[in-house]
């Protein structure tokens, strides 16, 4: 019986009902809210990481851009925790679905662009035509810059989807090869098992890096429009 490599990426269901919404909401439970006068170590580490990330993310923003701080921090925490939970066995990773990533990328990109056209109309329109452009090239450059603008949310979503999906497929393939090689060559199986461990460590790093890259690009789009 041939196993479908993409079966693990199918949306899960229970008793015929989709449970994707519950899976998407689950990571929010992992971040406890401080409700004590003196925080414990977990809350202290959590707050230190959030402050460090927000300080680096918002350093380039003006006062108007910093009003998006809560949204940016919520976004990086959600994507990072979802990616990490997806590395657990028999789990489902929502960020492998292009539809979900587009659902995050398009509203955030649209919000940043609309903010730019509302508060910095001249500067936003100036992005479509670089200064000093020769007259014959103006129509072509306007079209190219317009296409480039509308491709941005697609690039955000595809980048996240491709990186997470590729890592999961590699882990699945190398894990299957390790199991198949156990009865053939123990030495080769041990080597592939070491490769699997190293790849899993790499995927933990990729899960966090992709969350940071996605949020950073949204932050840069916001910076260009505030």
Residue pairs with C-beta under 8 A, 6 or more apart in sequence:
3 176
5 169
5 172
5 173
8 92
8 168
8 172
9 93
9 96
9 97
9 165
9 168
11 18
11 20
11 92
11 97
12 18
12 19
12 20
12 23
12 92
13 19
20 92
20 94
23 92
23 94
24 82
24 94
24 100
26 85
27 77
27 78
27 81
27 82
27 85
28 78
30 81
31 46
31 77
31 81
32 42
32 43
32 46
34 43
34 47
36 43
39 47
50 73
50 77
53 73
53 76
53 212
54 69
54 72
54 73
57 69
57 72
57 73
57 76
57 215
57 216
57 219
58 65
58 66
58 69
58 72
58 219
60 219
60 223
61 68
61 219
61 222
61 223
61 226
62 226
64 119
64 226
65 222
65 223
65 226
68 219
68 222
71 108
72 215
72 218
72 219
75 104
75 108
75 214
75 215
75 218
76 211
76 212
76 214
76 215
79 95
79 104
79 160
79 210
79 211
79 214
79 215
80 207
80 208
80 211
80 212
82 93
82 94
82 95
83 93
83 95
83 164
83 206
83 207
83 208
83 210
83 211
84 204
84 207
84 208
85 91
85 93
86 92
86 93
86 94
86 95
86 96
86 164
86 168
86 207
87 93
87 171
87 200
87 203
87 204
87 207
93 164
93 168
94 100
95 101
95 160
95 161
95 164
95 210
96 161
96 164
96 165
96 168
97 161
98 157
98 158
98 161
101 156
101 157
101 158
101 160
101 161
102 153
102 154
102 157
104 157
104 214
105 153
105 154
105 156
105 157
105 214
105 218
106 153
106 157
108 153
108 218
108 221
109 152
109 153
109 156
109 218
109 221
110 153
112 218
112 221
112 222
112 224
112 225
112 226
113 124
113 149
113 221
113 225
115 222
115 225
115 226
116 123
116 124
116 224
116 225
116 226
117 124
117 125
117 225
119 225
119 226
120 225
120 226
124 225
127 145
127 149
127 224
128 141
128 142
128 145
128 146
128 149
129 138
129 141
129 142
129 145
130 141
133 141
152 221
156 214
156 217
156 218
159 210
159 213
159 214
160 210
160 213
160 214
163 206
163 210
164 206
164 207
164 210
167 199
167 202
167 203
167 206
167 207
168 203
170 199
171 196
171 199
171 200
171 203
174 192
174 195
174 196
174 199
175 196
177 192
178 189
178 192
178 193
178 196
181 188
181 189
181 192
182 189
